[in-house]
Amino acid sequence: MKVFTHELNCRQGDVVLPVVITLDAPAPADRSWSCSYEIDWPEGPRRSNAHGADALQALVLALQKIGTELYTSVHHRSGALSGSSPVGGYGFPVPPILRDLLAGDDVAAFG
């Protein structure tokens, strides 16, 4: 069940394409919990999930995986990816080892 949708933009030449991110509710999975998400990149959707000991951990890890994918993407490195904030950032946390990649509002929120 989808619980969250967030939209970013990706500039490709003169065209700006939406990058839609959807997040599912955490669900029990064997001896853990799983939280699935999808990033609909211009080159095609990428679906993945995160597992945690409980629903909250699975959710937090999924949010960090999304942030990791955004901040390590070719679209971020090229400057083509943008969020709704005029100062930058995408609204997702990253693991501590990647915090130096944070931009704009994400620095104050997650740095």
Z-matrix of the N, CA and C atoms (Angstrom, degrees):
N
C 1 1.440
C 2 1.525 1 108.84
N 3 1.316 2 117.13 1 124.63
C 4 1.466 3 122.89 2 178.98
C 5 1.527 4 109.11 3 -69.92
N 6 1.335 5 115.33 4 132.03
C 7 1.462 6 119.40 5 178.56
C 8 1.523 7 111.97 6 -120.14
N 9 1.327 8 116.47 7 -9.13
C 10 1.449 9 119.24 8 -173.60
C 11 1.519 10 109.63 9 -155.43
N 12 1.329 11 115.98 10 136.72
C 13 1.462 12 121.94 11 172.68
C 14 1.527 13 107.36 12 -134.97
N 15 1.315 14 115.42 13 134.60
C 16 1.465 15 121.80 14 -178.38
C 17 1.524 16 106.96 15 -136.90
N 18 1.322 17 116.82 16 140.30
C 19 1.464 18 119.35 17 -178.08
C 20 1.523 19 111.43 18 -120.92
N 21 1.323 20 115.11 19 130.57
C 22 1.454 21 123.28 20 172.84
C 23 1.522 22 107.37 21 -113.49
N 24 1.318 23 116.60 22 178.17
C 25 1.466 24 121.62 23 178.19
C 26 1.517 25 110.25 24 -124.54
N 27 1.325 26 115.14 25 146.44
C 28 1.459 27 120.63 26 176.93
C 29 1.525 28 108.18 27 -130.78
N 30 1.313 29 114.94 28 117.01
C 31 1.459 30 120.72 29 -179.81
C 32 1.526 31 109.13 30 -83.79
N 33 1.309 32 115.94 31 126.51
C 34 1.464 33 121.68 32 174.59
C 35 1.517 34 107.63 33 -129.46
N 36 1.326 35 114.96 34 98.64
C 37 1.461 36 119.72 35 -174.26
C 38 1.516 37 109.53 36 68.49
N 39 1.324 38 116.63 37 -126.34
C 40 1.457 39 121.88 38 179.39
C 41 1.524 40 112.43 39 -91.28
N 42 1.322 41 117.21 40 1.98
C 43 1.465 42 121.82 41 -175.59
C 44 1.526 43 109.66 42 -107.93
N 45 1.326 44 116.01 43 137.78
C 46 1.459 45 121.54 44 174.20
C 47 1.529 46 107.50 45 -110.04
N 48 1.329 47 115.48 46 119.39
C 49 1.457 48 121.63 47 -178.19
C 50 1.525 49 110.30 48 -106.79
N 51 1.339 50 116.79 49 144.48
C 52 1.460 51 118.98 50 176.44
C 53 1.526 52 111.18 51 -74.55
N 54 1.317 53 115.82 52 144.43
C 55 1.460 54 122.99 53 170.99
C 56 1.529 55 104.72 54 -118.47
N 57 1.325 56 115.73 55 101.71
C 58 1.464 57 120.79 56 -175.48
C 59 1.523 58 109.61 57 -94.10
N 60 1.321 59 114.97 58 130.04
C 61 1.462 60 122.12 59 179.34
C 62 1.517 61 107.59 60 -113.46
N 63 1.327 62 116.44 61 126.32
C 64 1.459 63 120.63 62 176.85
C 65 1.526 64 109.01 63 -121.69
N 66 1.305 65 114.93 64 145.76
C 67 1.457 66 122.40 65 -178.13
C 68 1.517 67 108.73 66 -128.88
N 69 1.320 68 115.74 67 131.28
C 70 1.460 69 121.21 68 177.90
C 71 1.521 70 110.09 69 -91.64
N 72 1.302 71 115.89 70 159.22
C 73 1.466 72 120.97 71 174.69
C 74 1.524 73 109.16 72 -67.08
N 75 1.321 74 118.07 73 143.84
C 76 1.464 75 119.98 74 174.76
C 77 1.530 76 110.22 75 -59.35
N 78 1.329 77 115.35 76 145.73
C 79 1.463 78 120.47 77 -179.27
C 80 1.523 79 109.60 78 -138.52
N 81 1.324 80 117.56 79 148.16
C 82 1.465 81 119.55 80 176.90
C 83 1.527 82 110.93 81 -59.97
N 84 1.343 83 115.83 82 141.68
C 85 1.463 84 121.74 83 179.44
C 86 1.523 85 108.07 84 -146.18
N 87 1.310 86 116.88 85 104.13
C 88 1.466 87 121.87 86 -176.63
C 89 1.530 88 110.55 87 51.80
N 90 1.320 89 116.73 88 -115.77
C 91 1.466 90 120.56 89 -178.01
C 92 1.522 91 112.41 90 -99.68
N 93 1.318 92 117.19 91 14.32
C 94 1.459 93 121.50 92 -178.51
C 95 1.521 94 109.23 93 -139.74
N 96 1.311 95 115.27 94 -169.91
C 97 1.459 96 122.38 95 173.74
C 98 1.523 97 107.55 96 -120.36
N 99 1.323 98 115.85 97 149.76
C 100 1.452 99 121.88 98 -179.56
C 101 1.523 100 109.38 99 -126.10
N 102 1.328 101 115.99 100 142.50
C 103 1.466 102 121.82 101 176.83
C 104 1.534 103 107.19 102 -131.16
N 105 1.316 104 116.32 103 113.06
C 106 1.467 105 122.06 104 -177.04
C 107 1.524 106 110.90 105 -92.64
N 108 1.325 107 115.00 106 152.26
C 109 1.458 108 120.92 107 176.35
C 110 1.519 109 109.54 108 -148.91
N 111 1.321 110 114.91 109 165.30
C 112 1.461 111 120.77 110 177.12
C 113 1.523 112 109.16 111 -141.30
N 114 1.320 113 115.54 112 137.10
C 115 1.458 114 122.16 113 172.25
C 116 1.525 115 106.15 114 -115.30
N 117 1.309 116 116.29 115 118.44
C 118 1.465 117 121.26 116 -178.24
C 119 1.527 118 109.06 117 -91.94
N 120 1.342 119 114.50 118 82.49
C 121 1.467 120 121.80 119 179.93
C 122 1.530 121 110.30 120 -70.28
N 123 1.332 122 118.38 121 159.29
C 124 1.469 123 120.35 122 176.85
C 125 1.537 124 112.99 123 -56.92
N 126 1.335 125 117.16 124 -32.82
C 127 1.467 126 119.73 125 -179.58
C 128 1.527 127 113.24 126 -85.55
N 129 1.316 128 116.78 127 -1.47
C 130 1.461 129 120.79 128 177.02
C 131 1.517 130 111.61 129 136.01
N 132 1.324 131 116.81 130 156.91
C 133 1.463 132 120.43 131 -177.31
C 134 1.528 133 112.66 132 -71.18
N 135 1.320 134 114.32 133 147.72
C 136 1.467 135 121.90 134 174.37
C 137 1.518 136 107.06 135 -124.48
N 138 1.328 137 115.54 136 119.32
C 139 1.459 138 121.53 137 -179.83
C 140 1.521 139 108.66 138 -111.12
N 141 1.336 140 116.18 139 137.66
C 142 1.450 141 121.41 140 177.95
C 143 1.518 142 108.37 141 -152.02
N 144 1.332 143 116.19 142 -175.74
C 145 1.454 144 120.51 143 177.42
C 146 1.510 145 109.55 144 -152.89
N 147 1.311 146 114.67 145 167.66
C 148 1.464 147 122.16 146 176.24
C 149 1.519 148 107.63 147 -128.85
N 150 1.317 149 116.12 148 145.42
C 151 1.467 150 121.61 149 179.56
C 152 1.516 151 109.60 150 -114.95
N 153 1.322 152 115.60 151 141.72
C 154 1.451 153 121.11 152 177.62
C 155 1.508 154 111.18 153 -141.55
N 156 1.320 155 115.76 154 169.89
C 157 1.463 156 121.34 155 179.69
C 158 1.527 157 111.46 156 -68.96
N 159 1.337 158 116.27 157 -26.38
C 160 1.466 159 120.80 158 176.54
C 161 1.529 160 108.30 159 -143.97
N 162 1.326 161 116.00 160 178.37
C 163 1.465 162 120.25 161 -175.72
C 164 1.529 163 112.16 162 -62.47
N 165 1.328 164 116.91 163 -40.59
C 166 1.464 165 119.94 164 -178.57
C 167 1.522 166 111.51 165 -65.04
N 168 1.315 167 117.38 166 -44.10
C 169 1.469 168 119.90 167 179.23
C 170 1.530 169 110.42 168 -63.65
N 171 1.308 170 118.04 169 -41.15
C 172 1.467 171 120.81 170 178.23
C 173 1.525 172 110.62 171 -61.26
N 174 1.328 173 117.37 172 -41.14
C 175 1.459 174 121.92 173 179.06
C 176 1.525 175 111.43 174 -64.76
N 177 1.329 176 117.05 175 -48.11
C 178 1.466 177 121.11 176 -179.87
C 179 1.532 178 110.65 177 -61.16
N 180 1.323 179 116.53 178 -43.51
C 181 1.465 180 119.79 179 179.49
C 182 1.525 181 111.76 180 -65.84
N 183 1.330 182 117.74 181 -36.50
C 184 1.469 183 120.28 182 176.97
C 185 1.528 184 110.35 183 -64.54
N 186 1.332 185 117.29 184 -42.47
C 187 1.464 186 120.40 185 177.84
C 188 1.525 187 110.95 186 -61.98
N 189 1.334 188 117.20 187 -40.45
C 190 1.463 189 120.38 188 177.53
C 191 1.528 190 111.88 189 -67.49
N 192 1.334 191 117.20 190 -36.90
C 193 1.470 192 119.26 191 177.43
C 194 1.525 193 110.45 192 -65.07
N 195 1.332 194 117.10 193 -39.64
C 196 1.461 195 120.27 194 177.37
C 197 1.530 196 109.16 195 -61.77
N 198 1.335 197 116.72 196 -48.56
C 199 1.466 198 120.47 197 178.17
C 200 1.513 199 112.02 198 -57.70
N 201 1.323 200 116.51 199 -41.29
C 202 1.465 201 121.12 200 178.37
C 203 1.520 202 110.82 201 -62.19
N 204 1.326 203 116.52 202 -46.14
C 205 1.474 204 119.17 203 179.72
C 206 1.524 205 111.61 204 -62.95
N 207 1.336 206 116.64 205 -39.85
C 208 1.463 207 119.34 206 -179.91
C 209 1.525 208 111.28 207 -66.06
N 210 1.335 209 116.02 208 -50.83
C 211 1.465 210 120.38 209 -174.56
C 212 1.528 211 114.28 210 -73.64
N 213 1.319 212 118.82 211 -18.18
C 214 1.461 213 120.49 212 177.41
C 215 1.530 214 111.91 213 -103.22
N 216 1.321 215 116.68 214 6.38
C 217 1.470 216 120.27 215 -177.92
C 218 1.526 217 111.67 216 -76.48
N 219 1.305 218 115.14 217 156.25
C 220 1.463 219 121.82 218 174.84
C 221 1.528 220 109.45 219 -62.29
N 222 1.331 221 116.95 220 -30.97
C 223 1.464 222 120.86 221 -179.30
C 224 1.533 223 111.21 222 -68.19
N 225 1.337 224 116.90 223 -38.13
C 226 1.466 225 120.05 224 176.25
C 227 1.533 226 109.84 225 -68.52
N 228 1.328 227 116.04 226 -48.13
C 229 1.469 228 120.18 227 -177.64
C 230 1.530 229 112.25 228 -59.60
N 231 1.321 230 116.64 229 -33.39
C 232 1.466 231 120.06 230 -179.30
C 233 1.529 232 112.52 231 -84.15
N 234 1.335 233 117.40 232 -9.24
C 235 1.459 234 120.73 233 -178.34
C 236 1.515 235 113.72 234 83.54
N 237 1.330 236 117.38 235 8.37
C 238 1.463 237 120.98 236 -177.38
C 239 1.531 238 113.37 237 -81.68
N 240 1.331 239 117.50 238 -21.15
C 241 1.463 240 121.66 239 -176.35
C 242 1.520 241 109.79 240 -89.09
N 243 1.340 242 116.75 241 136.14
C 244 1.457 243 120.23 242 177.91
C 245 1.522 244 110.35 243 -146.02
N 246 1.322 245 114.05 244 154.50
C 247 1.460 246 121.00 245 177.61
C 248 1.512 247 109.81 246 -109.10
N 249 1.318 248 115.49 247 -163.96
C 250 1.459 249 119.89 248 -177.35
C 251 1.529 250 113.15 249 -83.27
N 252 1.338 251 117.20 250 -17.59
C 253 1.457 252 120.59 251 -178.96
C 254 1.532 253 110.69 252 -78.15
N 255 1.318 254 117.21 253 132.42
C 256 1.471 255 118.80 254 179.21
C 257 1.531 256 113.29 255 -67.48
N 258 1.341 257 117.62 256 -17.95
C 259 1.467 258 120.01 257 -179.98
C 260 1.523 259 112.38 258 -96.86
N 261 1.308 260 118.47 259 -0.79
C 262 1.453 261 121.70 260 176.31
C 263 1.512 262 113.26 261 102.97
N 264 1.309 263 114.24 262 174.40
C 265 1.453 264 121.74 263 -177.29
C 266 1.522 265 110.87 264 99.75
N 267 1.334 266 114.58 265 160.18
C 268 1.456 267 120.35 266 -174.77
C 269 1.523 268 114.01 267 -119.67
N 270 1.338 269 117.21 268 -8.71
C 271 1.449 270 120.15 269 178.00
C 272 1.516 271 115.47 270 88.14
N 273 1.343 272 117.24 271 17.59
C 274 1.465 273 120.78 272 -179.33
C 275 1.522 274 110.13 273 -128.42
N 276 1.333 275 116.69 274 141.83
C 277 1.465 276 120.10 275 176.44
C 278 1.522 277 110.72 276 -76.77
N 279 1.314 278 115.62 277 165.64
C 280 1.463 279 122.74 278 173.50
C 281 1.524 280 107.71 279 -131.94
N 282 1.329 281 118.21 280 161.25
C 283 1.470 282 119.93 281 174.28
C 284 1.535 283 109.79 282 -61.78
N 285 1.339 284 117.27 283 155.65
C 286 1.471 285 120.46 284 -177.61
C 287 1.528 286 114.52 285 -50.93
N 288 1.310 287 119.09 286 -36.53
C 289 1.463 288 121.41 287 -176.64
C 290 1.538 289 113.06 288 -66.10
N 291 1.333 290 117.36 289 -17.78
C 292 1.467 291 120.75 290 -178.68
C 293 1.526 292 113.26 291 -107.44
N 294 1.316 293 118.01 292 6.53
C 295 1.465 294 120.34 293 -175.13
C 296 1.522 295 113.33 294 -62.22
N 297 1.321 296 118.25 295 -22.29
C 298 1.467 297 120.13 296 177.54
C 299 1.528 298 112.07 297 -68.53
N 300 1.334 299 117.85 298 -13.79
C 301 1.464 300 121.80 299 178.05
C 302 1.527 301 112.92 300 -85.50
N 303 1.338 302 117.19 301 -15.65
C 304 1.461 303 120.86 302 -176.03
C 305 1.527 304 111.59 303 -58.51
N 306 1.333 305 114.95 304 148.34
C 307 1.465 306 121.06 305 -179.26
C 308 1.528 307 110.02 306 -133.04
N 309 1.313 308 115.64 307 156.37
C 310 1.457 309 122.00 308 172.42
C 311 1.516 310 114.25 309 54.96
N 312 1.325 311 114.89 310 -135.25
C 313 1.464 312 121.88 311 -178.39
C 314 1.527 313 113.05 312 -60.03
N 315 1.330 314 117.70 313 -25.71
C 316 1.456 315 120.39 314 -179.04
C 317 1.528 316 112.17 315 -65.84
N 318 1.319 317 117.92 316 -26.59
C 319 1.465 318 121.36 317 179.32
C 320 1.532 319 109.53 318 -61.88
N 321 1.320 320 116.32 319 -49.19
C 322 1.473 321 120.43 320 -179.22
C 323 1.526 322 111.05 321 -70.13
N 324 1.310 323 116.77 322 -37.85
C 325 1.461 324 120.58 323 -175.48
C 326 1.519 325 112.79 324 -75.24
N 327 1.336 326 117.60 325 -38.46
C 328 1.472 327 120.36 326 -170.79
C 329 1.522 328 114.19 327 -124.92
N 330 1.333 329 118.02 328 -5.59
C 331 1.456 330 120.92 329 -175.09
C 332 1.460 331 111.84 330 -82.41
